[in-house]
């Protein structure tokens, strides 16, 4: 088992990574206020892992109330959130009840937002079961739901007490979901960890073949990068750089997800295409070379990811991007690459260059 720590003073918490952790209820017990949890999962993950996890909890005296939601990004909304509230109230869960998220990023975001708001805040534990959630969404305390006008526009910062990433869950992960998670893994190399990017290029085939040691290392390295960024800028308030840099490709990618309807593209697929738009824009600004662009494209394709975005039209992209959380005083701040491994926040990209990057990186 690998152990990292996200340093946030009194709200610091461990990130545990390894195989067989779902059966290790003893790892959870120290982080509970009372021996009772509300276990939020979905219709895909629950049949695979819920029963075994509940039995492990019961062996150490922890009672569990399962809450099963529909599966998919399309259900990351008020209706699903209210299903959680309804169950918590029906079971008379109080402030000592810990909400546990057992699933991917959608479940983590929903359960975390419920924890942040139920009775004005209850404890929360993340047990991510997808690669994307293990390397990104389970770490850092961002929770929320989607709105028809924008992704993740309603939510709260609410840090978990513990992140428990069982790498064995990746054995049942569909290939498309594995690729989706790899987009976020590659992101860390592009924005701040060039040696990791080199390692990914050398080991991508092993990762896609689900080599356990390679996956564990990639998850640990990704989480270590995110933990450092979040510890320095928890609430994404830094005017330059900071936590916002973790959003490379996301402004373009969120436009794809929102424009097509949530769930048509997986999050990582949209981020990959959005990353290529950001990389192409960085090239147009003179910061990257054509060889850099080709390098990123080749690695994303080896990970089974798209490098062309949905053909929404540049005007539609710009309209959707104007609702992005990184818009400040009407100015769109994009995450771009000054060089490989060196991301920056940039608000002065000429509109015509943004349009050109969108059009050159969209399916025609």
C-alpha positions in Angstrom: 0.0 0.0 0.0 1.3 3.5 -0.9 0.4 6.4 1.3 0.4 10.1 0.5 -0.8 13.1 2.5 -2.6 16.1 1.4 -1.4 18.9 3.7 -4.2 21.3 4.6 -3.5 21.9 8.3 -6.4 20.6 10.4 -8.1 19.3 7.3 -5.2 17.2 6.1 -6.0 13.7 5.0 -4.2 10.6 3.7 -4.5 9.1 0.2 -4.1 5.3 0.3 -3.3 3.5 -2.9 -3.1 -0.3 -3.4 -4.9 -3.6 -4.1 -7.5 -5.2 -1.9 -8.2 -2.0 0.1 -12.0 -2.4 -0.3 -11.9 -5.2 2.2 -9.7 -3.3 4.7 -12.5 -1.6 6.7 -9.9 -1.2 9.5 -8.5 1.6 7.4 -11.7 3.5 7.5 -12.6 3.1 11.1 -10.3 5.7 12.6 -11.9 8.4 10.4 -15.5 7.9 11.5 -17.2 10.0 14.2 -19.6 7.1 14.8 -19.7 3.5 13.5 -22.3 4.4 10.8 -21.9 5.3 7.2 -24.2 6.2 4.3 -22.7 4.4 1.3 -23.4 6.2 -2.0 -22.8 4.2 -5.2 -24.5 3.6 -8.6 -26.2 0.8 -10.5 -23.0 -0.2 -12.2 -20.5 -0.2 -9.3 -22.8 -1.5 -6.6 -23.3 -5.0 -8.1 -19.6 -5.4 -8.3 -18.3 -4.1 -4.9 -21.1 -3.0 -2.6 -21.9 -6.3 -0.9 -18.2 -7.2 -0.2 -17.5 -3.7 1.2 -20.6 -3.7 3.4 -19.6 -7.1 4.8 -16.1 -5.8 5.6 -17.6 -2.8 7.4 -20.0 -5.0 9.4 -17.1 -7.2 10.6 -15.6 -4.2 12.4 -18.9 -3.0 13.7 -19.8 -0.3 11.2 -23.4 -0.1 10.0 -24.0 0.9 6.4 -27.0 2.5 4.7 -26.7 1.9 0.9 -27.9 4.7 -1.5 -27.8 3.5 -5.1 -28.1 6.1 -7.9 -28.4 5.8 -11.7 -25.1 5.7 -13.5 -23.7 8.4 -15.8 -22.8 12.1 -16.1 -26.4 12.8 -17.2 -27.5 12.1 -13.6 -25.1 14.5 -12.0 -28.0 16.8 -11.2 -30.4 18.1 -8.5 -32.6 15.0 -8.9 -29.8 12.6 -7.9 -28.7 14.9 -5.1 -32.2 14.9 -3.7 -32.2 11.1 -3.8 -29.3 11.2 -1.4 -31.0 13.7 0.8 -34.2 11.7 0.8 -32.3 8.5 2.0 -30.3 10.4 4.6 -33.5 11.9 6.1 -35.5 8.7 5.9 -32.8 6.8 7.7 -32.5 9.6 10.3 -28.8 10.1 9.6 -27.3 12.8 11.8 -24.1 14.8 11.9 -22.1 11.9 13.1 -22.9 9.8 10.0 -20.1 9.7 7.5 -21.0 9.7 3.8 -18.9 7.4 1.7 -18.6 7.7 -2.1 -18.1 4.3 -3.7 -17.8 4.9 -7.5 -16.3 7.2 -10.1 -16.2 11.0 -10.4 -19.9 11.5 -10.7 -20.6 9.6 -7.5 -17.7 11.4 -5.7 -19.0 14.8 -6.7 -22.6 14.1 -5.8 -21.8 12.4 -2.5 -19.3 15.1 -1.6 -21.8 17.9 -2.3 -24.4 16.1 -0.3 -21.9 15.8 2.6 -21.0 19.5 2.3 -24.7 20.6 2.6 -26.6 17.9 4.6 -27.2 19.4 8.1 -24.6 22.1 7.0 -21.8 19.5 6.7 -21.1 15.9 7.6 -17.9 13.9 7.3 -17.0 12.4 3.9 -14.8 9.6 2.6 -13.8 8.9 -1.1 -13.5 5.4 -2.4 -12.9 6.0 -6.1 -13.3 3.1 -8.5 -12.2 4.5 -11.8 -8.8 5.7 -13.0 -10.1 9.2 -13.5 -11.5 9.5 -10.0 -8.4 7.9 -8.4 -6.0 10.3 -10.0 -8.1 13.5 -10.1 -11.7 14.0 -8.8 -11.4 12.2 -5.5 -8.5 14.4 -4.4 -8.8 18.1 -3.6 -12.4 18.6 -2.2 -14.2 19.9 -5.3 -17.8 18.7 -5.2 -20.9 19.6 -7.2 -23.4 19.0 -9.9 -23.9 20.1 -13.5 -26.3 22.7 -14.8 -27.7 22.7 -18.4 -25.7 25.9 -19.1 -22.4 24.7 -17.6 -20.5 21.8 -16.1 -19.8 21.8 -12.3 -21.2 25.2 -11.9 -23.0 24.4 -8.6 -21.1 23.0 -5.8 -18.8 23.4 -2.8 -15.3 22.8 -1.6 -15.5 20.0 0.9 -12.5 17.9 1.7 -12.8 14.2 2.5 -11.4 12.7 5.6 -9.7 9.9 3.6 -9.2 8.8 0.0 -9.0 5.0 -0.4 -8.0 4.0 -4.0 -8.2 0.3 -4.5 -6.4 -0.5 -7.8 -8.1 -3.8 -8.0 -11.3 -2.0 -9.1 -9.5 -1.0 -12.4 -9.6 -4.7 -13.4 -13.4 -4.4 -14.1 -13.1 -0.9 -15.7 -14.2 -0.7 -19.4 -11.4 0.1 -21.8 -13.1 3.4 -22.7 -13.2 4.5 -19.0 -9.5 3.5 -18.6 -8.6 5.7 -21.5 -10.7 8.5 -20.1 -8.8 8.5 -16.9 -5.5 8.5 -18.8 -6.3 12.0 -20.1 -6.0 13.3 -16.5 -2.8 11.3 -15.9 -1.2 12.8 -19.0 -2.3 16.3 -17.9 0.1 16.2 -14.9 3.1 15.6 -17.1 2.1 18.4 -19.5 1.5 21.1 -16.8 4.3 20.5 -14.3 6.1 17.2 -14.4 8.0 16.6 -17.6 9.9 13.6 -16.3 6.5 11.9 -15.6 5.5 12.7 -19.2 8.7 11.0 -20.4 7.8 8.0 -18.2 4.3 7.9 -19.6 5.6 7.8 -23.1 7.9 4.9 -22.2 5.2 2.9 -20.3 1.8 3.7 -22.1 1.4 0.2 -23.4 1.9 -1.3 -20.0 -0.6 1.1 -18.5 -3.2 0.3 -21.1 -2.6 -3.4 -20.5 -3.4 -2.7 -16.9 0.0 -3.7 -15.5 -0.6 -3.4 -11.7 2.8 -1.9 -10.8 2.6 0.7 -13.6 -0.9 1.8 -12.7 0.0 2.1 -9.0 3.0 4.3 -9.9 1.0 6.5 -12.3 -1.8 6.9 -9.7 0.7 7.8 -6.9 2.6 10.2 -9.1 -0.6 11.9 -10.3 -2.0 12.2 -6.8 1.3 13.6 -5.5 1.2 16.3 -8.2 -2.4 17.2 -7.4 -1.8 17.2 -3.6 1.1 19.7 -4.0 -1.0 22.0 -6.1 -4.1 21.8 -3.9 -2.1 22.3 -0.7 -0.7 25.6 -2.1 -4.1 26.9 -3.5 -7.0 25.0 -2.0 -9.8 27.3 -3.2 -8.3 28.2 -6.6 -7.9 31.8 -5.7 -4.4 32.4 -7.0 -4.5 35.1 -9.7 -1.7 33.4 -11.6 -1.1 29.7 -11.9 -2.1 27.8 -8.7 -4.9 25.2 -8.8 -6.4 26.6 -12.0 -3.5 25.0 -13.9 -5.1 21.6 -13.2 -7.7 22.6 -15.8 -5.6 22.2 -18.9 -8.0 21.4 -21.7 -11.0 21.6 -19.4 -12.5 24.9 -20.7 -12.6 23.6 -24.2 -13.6 20.1 -23.0 -16.4 21.3 -20.8 -17.8 23.1 -23.8 -17.9 19.7 -25.6 -19.6 18.0 -22.7 -22.2 20.7 -22.3 -22.8 21.3 -26.0 -23.4 17.7 -26.8 -25.3 16.9 -23.7 -23.7 15.3 -20.6 -22.7 11.8 -21.1 -22.2 11.7 -24.8 -18.5 12.1 -24.4 -16.7 10.9 -21.3 -15.0 13.6 -19.3 -11.5 12.4 -20.2 -12.4 12.2 -23.9 -13.5 15.8 -23.9 -10.5 16.9 -21.9 -8.2 15.1 -24.4 -9.7 16.9 -27.3 -9.7 20.2 -25.3 -6.0 19.6 -24.4 -5.2 19.5 -28.2 -7.0 22.8 -28.7 -5.0 24.3 -25.8 -1.8 22.8 -27.2 -2.5 24.1 -30.7 -3.3 27.6 -29.3 0.0 27.5 -27.4 1.7 26.7 -30.7 0.0 29.6 -32.4 1.2 31.9 -29.7 4.8 30.8 -30.4 5.3 28.9 -27.2 5.2 25.3 -28.5 6.5 23.8 -31.7 4.7 21.6 -34.2 6.8 18.8 -32.9 5.5 19.4 -29.4 1.9 19.3 -30.7 2.6 16.1 -32.6 4.1 14.6 -29.4 1.0 15.3 -27.3 -1.3 14.0 -30.1 0.6 10.8 -30.4 0.6 10.1 -26.7 -3.2 10.8 -26.4 -3.9 8.5 -29.3 -1.7 5.7 -27.8 -4.0 6.1 -24.7 -7.1 5.5 -26.9 -8.2 9.1 -26.7 -9.6 11.5 -29.3 -7.5 14.4 -30.5 -10.3 16.1 -32.4 -13.2 17.8 -30.7 -16.9 17.8 -31.5 -17.8 20.0 -34.5 -20.0 22.4 -32.5 -18.8 25.5 -34.5 -16.4 28.0 -33.0 -19.2 30.4 -32.1 -20.9 27.7 -30.0 -17.6 26.8 -28.3 -17.0 30.5 -27.4 -20.5 30.9 -26.0 -20.2 27.8 -23.8 -16.7 28.8 -22.7 -18.0 32.2 -21.6 -19.8 30.4 -18.8 -16.6 28.8 -17.5 -15.6 29.3 -13.9 -12.3 30.7 -14.9 -14.0 33.7 -16.5 -13.1 36.8 -14.4 -14.7 40.2 -15.0 -15.7 39.0 -18.5 -12.2 37.9 -19.4 -11.7 34.2 -20.4 -8.6 32.8 -18.7 -7.2 29.8 -20.5 -4.7 27.3 -19.2 -2.0 27.0 -21.9 1.6 25.7 -22.1 4.5 28.1 -22.2 6.6 25.0 -22.8 6.2 21.3 -22.3 5.8 20.7 -18.5 5.1 24.4 -17.8 1.5 25.6 -17.8 0.3 29.2 -17.3 -2.9 31.0 -16.9 -3.4 33.4 -19.9 -6.2 35.9 -20.6 -4.8 37.7 -23.6 -5.0 35.1 -26.4 -6.4 36.8 -29.5 -10.0 35.8 -30.3 -9.0 34.9 -33.9 -6.3 32.5 -32.6 -8.7 30.8 -30.2 -11.1 30.3 -33.1 -8.3 29.0 -35.3 -7.3 26.5 -32.6 -10.8 25.3 -32.2 -11.4 24.9 -35.9 -8.2 23.1 -36.5 -8.8 20.7 -33.7 -12.5 19.9 -34.4 -14.0 17.1 -36.5 -15.1 18.5 -39.8 
